[in-house]
Amino acid sequence: MSPHLLTLLRTGSGPWRILGAVAAWPVASQQQARRNALLASTALTDRRRERLEVEDFLAHHLHRHADRHQQTPDPHVHRPQVNTA
């Protein structure tokens, strides 16, 4: 599309203005879709990072908890004796 026609479509009045809006719609729509996709991607990245941090924290906590309880058995927990003979 020629620059002169684009200028006429953007600044014209009446039907030219409507044609200008119709001609500009795909570009504006694509730009808005790109912005939305970028925001969604950023939100998903933040959620993924948070989920990984929680998983790391829980794994560390469970590992620490397991180590502590393996060293000092709880006298209140009944553990059946296994005959090895």
C-alpha positions in Angstrom: 0.0 0.0 0.0 1.4 3.4 -0.9 2.4 5.9 1.8 0.1 8.5 0.3 -2.9 6.1 0.5 -2.1 5.2 4.1 -2.0 8.9 5.0 -5.3 9.5 3.4 -6.8 6.5 5.1 -5.5 7.6 8.5 -6.4 11.3 8.3 -9.4 11.3 6.0 -13.0 11.7 6.9 -16.1 9.7 6.3 -15.6 6.5 4.4 -11.9 7.0 4.1 -11.6 7.0 7.9 -13.6 3.8 8.1 -11.4 2.2 5.5 -8.3 3.4 7.5 -9.7 1.7 10.6 -10.4 -1.5 8.7 -6.9 -1.4 7.2 -5.2 -0.8 10.5 -7.2 -3.5 12.4 -5.0 -6.5 11.6 -1.9 -4.8 12.7 -3.4 -3.5 15.9 -4.9 -7.0 16.6 -1.6 -8.7 16.0 0.2 -6.3 18.3 -2.3 -6.8 21.1 -2.1 -10.6 20.6 1.7 -10.4 21.0 1.4 -8.3 24.2 -1.1 -10.8 25.6 1.2 -13.7 24.7 4.2 -12.0 26.4 2.2 -11.4 29.5 0.9 -15.0 29.6 4.4 -16.3 29.1 5.8 -14.1 31.9 3.0 -15.3 34.2 3.7 -19.0 33.4 7.4 -18.5 33.9 6.8 -16.9 37.3 4.5 -19.8 38.3 7.0 -22.4 37.1 9.8 -20.7 39.1 7.6 -20.6 42.2 6.6 -24.2 41.8 10.3 -25.3 41.5 11.2 -23.3 44.6 8.5 -25.0 46.6 9.5 -28.4 45.3 13.1 -27.7 46.3 12.1 -26.4 49.7 9.9 -29.5 50.4 12.6 -31.9 49.2 15.2 -30.3 51.4 12.8 -30.2 54.4 11.8 -33.9 53.9 15.4 -34.9 53.6 16.4 -33.0 56.7 13.3 -34.5 58.5 14.2 -38.0 57.4 17.8 -37.7 58.5 16.8 -36.4 61.9 14.4 -39.3 62.5 16.7 -42.0 61.3 19.3 -41.0 63.9 16.9 -40.9 66.9 14.1 -43.4 66.6 10.8 -42.4 68.1 10.0 -44.6 71.1 6.3 -44.1 70.5 6.4 -45.8 67.1 5.9 -49.5 67.2 8.3 -51.3 65.0 7.9 -55.1 64.9 10.9 -57.2 65.5 12.1 -59.2 62.5 13.7 -62.6 63.2 16.8 -63.1 61.1 17.4 -66.6 62.4 
